[in-house]
Structure formats: C-alpha cells, structure tokens
Amino acid sequence: MIVWFKDGNVRTMYSIDWRHKLSKTKSRETGLSRFRKKIKEYGPLAGTIEIYDKATGQRIAKFYEGNEMNINAEAN
C-alpha cells in the first residue's frame, strides 16, 4: 500500500498476511481488511492511497481522502 499524504510525505506499507513465511493466516482478505482499517485511520490526512499486489504490480484498490474510488473507470 502506498500512501501520499497531503503534507507531501509518502509511505509504503506491506502486508505479511498474504505470502510471508511468518504469516499465521496466509489470507489475502485478512491483509486487505487490515489495510482498509489503516485507511480509515488516516482518513482525510491522506490525499491518495493505492493498494497493489506486490507480486504482479497490479493495482487492487484506490482511495482518495479515505473514500474508495472505482479503478475500472480510470485509464491508469
């Protein structure tokens, strides 16, 4: 997950819930739910947040100011 904050800071966060050897669940849904919880916490402090699958580089979800956007309607 990449977070672009309105103050100019950028953070990249990783989920160990999907494939990591230390993961107890190995669940993609658990990882996504934890990301969504963090997104609610950041809310309007974050301008844009994008969740990617690290293995494929494919964007899974995009949020603006804590609200999910439809990525299928976008060109990028």
Backbone as JSON, one array per atom type, in Angstrom:
{
  "sequence": "MIVWFKDGNVRTMYSIDWRHKLSKTKSRETGLSRFRKKIKEYGPLAGTIEIYDKATGQRIAKFYEGNEMNINAEAN",
  "N": [[0.85, -1.16, 0.0], [0.6, 2.15, -0.89], [0.86, 5.37, 0.38], [0.04, 8.66, -0.17], [0.44, 11.49, 1.47], [-1.21, 14.58, 2.28], [0.52, 16.51, 3.22], [2.81, 16.13, 1.85], [4.4, 13.94, 2.46], [5.27, 10.51, 1.79], [4.39, 7.15, 2.15], [5.16, 3.69, 2.18], [3.64, 0.62, 2.72], [3.61, -2.78, 3.75], [1.93, -5.94, 3.62], [2.09, -8.79, 5.62], [0.38, -10.8, 5.56], [-0.3, -12.21, 3.28], [1.62, -13.85, 1.76], [3.86, -14.27, 3.26], [6.36, -16.06, 5.09], [6.16, -16.02, 7.86], [3.55, -15.5, 8.37], [0.49, -16.17, 10.0], [-1.99, -16.61, 8.94], [-2.02, -16.47, 6.1], [-3.76, -15.18, 4.38], [-5.25, -13.32, 1.92], [-7.51, -11.71, 2.14], [-7.54, -11.05, 4.86], [-5.27, -9.44, 5.01], [-6.07, -7.33, 3.29], [-8.28, -6.34, 4.72], [-7.02, -5.34, 6.97], [-5.47, -3.34, 5.82], [-7.56, -1.65, 4.95], [-8.59, -0.88, 7.41], [-6.48, 0.68, 8.35], [-6.57, 2.69, 6.44], [-8.99, 3.95, 7.07], [-8.21, 5.01, 9.47], [-6.29, 6.93, 8.69], [-7.82, 8.57, 7.01], [-8.94, 11.76, 5.94], [-6.39, 12.89, 6.06], [-4.7, 11.71, 4.29], [-4.03, 12.12, 0.91], [-4.06, 10.51, -1.55], [-4.38, 6.98, -1.72], [-3.13, 3.89, -2.64], [-3.53, 0.44, -3.22], [-1.54, -2.25, -3.99], [-0.79, -5.39, -5.61], [2.04, -6.89, -4.75], [3.47, -8.94, -6.03], [2.51, -9.04, -8.69], [2.27, -6.4, -9.43], [-0.1, -5.22, -9.97], [-2.74, -2.91, -9.54], [-4.97, -2.98, -6.86], [-6.85, -1.55, -5.35], [-7.99, 1.85, -4.97], [-7.93, 4.88, -3.15], [-9.22, 8.05, -2.19], [-8.78, 10.6, 0.01], [-9.69, 8.85, 2.0], [-11.94, 7.67, 0.87], [-13.11, 5.1, -1.22], [-12.29, 4.68, -4.64], [-13.52, 4.02, -7.95], [-11.62, 1.89, -9.73], [-11.85, 0.71, -12.19], [-13.02, 2.49, -13.93], [-11.07, 4.26, -14.52], [-8.34, 5.34, -16.59], [-5.69, 4.78, -15.96]],
  "CA": [[0.0, 0.0, 0.0], [1.34, 3.4, -0.95], [0.05, 6.48, 0.88], [0.53, 10.0, -0.45], [-0.2, 12.4, 2.41], [-1.39, 15.94, 1.79], [1.65, 17.34, 3.63], [3.95, 15.82, 0.98], [5.04, 12.68, 2.84], [4.83, 9.3, 1.11], [4.74, 5.94, 2.9], [4.84, 2.39, 1.59], [3.4, -0.39, 3.75], [3.47, -4.13, 3.22], [1.16, -6.88, 4.42], [2.7, -10.12, 5.67], [-0.72, -11.77, 5.65], [-0.59, -12.89, 2.02], [2.52, -14.94, 1.37], [5.05, -14.28, 4.09], [6.55, -17.32, 5.82], [5.79, -15.85, 9.26], [2.12, -15.23, 8.48], [-0.3, -17.24, 10.59], [-3.23, -16.82, 8.19], [-1.79, -16.53, 4.65], [-5.05, -14.79, 3.82], [-5.27, -12.03, 1.23], [-8.62, -10.92, 2.68], [-7.11, -10.5, 6.16], [-4.36, -8.33, 4.7], [-6.84, -6.21, 2.75], [-9.1, -5.75, 5.78], [-6.13, -4.56, 7.83], [-5.17, -2.12, 5.07], [-8.76, -0.79, 4.98], [-8.66, -0.32, 8.77], [-5.47, 1.73, 8.39], [-7.05, 3.77, 5.58], [-9.98, 4.68, 7.87], [-7.46, 5.75, 10.49], [-5.68, 8.09, 8.04], [-8.93, 9.41, 6.54], [-8.65, 12.91, 5.08], [-4.98, 13.29, 6.1], [-4.06, 11.15, 3.11], [-4.64, 12.52, -0.35], [-4.31, 9.32, -2.35], [-3.86, 5.71, -1.23], [-3.3, 2.81, -3.61], [-3.12, -0.89, -2.77], [-1.02, -3.04, -5.1], [-0.3, -6.74, -5.4], [3.49, -6.75, -4.95], [3.96, -9.96, -6.96], [2.13, -8.75, -10.07], [2.29, -4.97, -9.69], [-1.45, -4.8, -10.34], [-3.44, -2.12, -8.53], [-6.16, -3.66, -6.35], [-7.82, -0.55, -4.91], [-7.51, 3.23, -4.88], [-8.73, 5.69, -2.24], [-8.9, 9.48, -2.12], [-9.25, 11.13, 1.29], [-10.36, 7.79, 2.75], [-13.07, 7.12, 0.12], [-12.67, 4.23, -2.31], [-12.63, 5.12, -6.0], [-13.68, 2.94, -8.92], [-10.41, 1.85, -10.56], [-12.2, 0.23, -13.52], [-13.42, 3.63, -14.75], [-9.89, 5.07, -14.79], [-7.45, 4.9, -17.67], [-4.44, 4.28, -15.38]],
  "C": [[0.9, 1.22, 0.0], [0.4, 4.52, -0.55], [0.75, 7.78, 0.54], [-0.24, 10.95, 0.45], [-0.25, 13.81, 1.83], [-0.23, 16.86, 2.17], [2.92, 17.03, 2.84], [4.67, 14.53, 1.32], [4.44, 11.51, 2.06], [5.28, 8.11, 1.95], [4.33, 4.71, 2.11], [4.73, 1.38, 2.72], [3.16, -1.73, 3.09], [2.66, -4.99, 4.17], [1.89, -8.22, 4.43], [1.63, -11.2, 5.69], [-0.92, -12.58, 4.39], [0.3, -14.09, 1.77], [3.72, -15.11, 2.29], [5.14, -15.56, 4.92], [6.15, -17.22, 7.28], [4.29, -15.58, 9.46], [1.39, -16.43, 9.06], [-1.53, -17.57, 9.74], [-3.02, -17.09, 6.71], [-3.07, -16.19, 3.89], [-4.96, -13.39, 3.21], [-6.36, -11.13, 1.82], [-8.28, -10.32, 4.04], [-6.2, -9.31, 5.94], [-5.11, -7.11, 4.19], [-7.7, -5.55, 3.83], [-8.25, -4.92, 6.73], [-5.68, -3.27, 7.14], [-6.34, -1.15, 5.14], [-8.94, -0.15, 6.37], [-7.67, 0.84, 8.9], [-5.91, 2.93, 7.56], [-8.1, 4.6, 6.33], [-9.29, 5.53, 8.93], [-6.84, 7.02, 9.9], [-6.73, 9.08, 7.55], [-8.48, 10.55, 5.65], [-7.21, 13.42, 5.16], [-4.23, 12.81, 4.86], [-4.78, 11.63, 1.86], [-5.04, 11.29, -1.13], [-3.67, 8.11, -1.7], [-4.14, 4.67, -2.3], [-2.78, 1.51, -3.02], [-2.74, -1.69, -4.01], [-0.73, -4.46, -4.66], [1.19, -6.69, -5.73], [4.02, -7.73, -5.99], [3.68, -9.61, -8.41], [2.24, -7.28, -10.43], [0.93, -4.41, -10.05], [-2.1, -4.02, -9.19], [-4.74, -2.82, -8.16], [-7.24, -2.66, -5.98], [-7.16, 0.82, -4.85], [-8.48, 4.02, -4.01], [-8.28, 7.14, -2.35], [-9.57, 10.04, -0.87], [-10.08, 10.11, 2.06], [-11.54, 7.15, 2.04], [-12.57, 6.31, -1.06], [-13.17, 4.75, -3.65], [-12.75, 3.9, -6.89], [-12.47, 2.92, -9.84], [-10.71, 1.35, -11.97], [-12.57, 1.37, -14.46], [-12.23, 4.5, -15.13], [-9.07, 4.49, -15.92], [-6.18, 4.28, -17.11], [-4.73, 3.3, -14.3]]
}
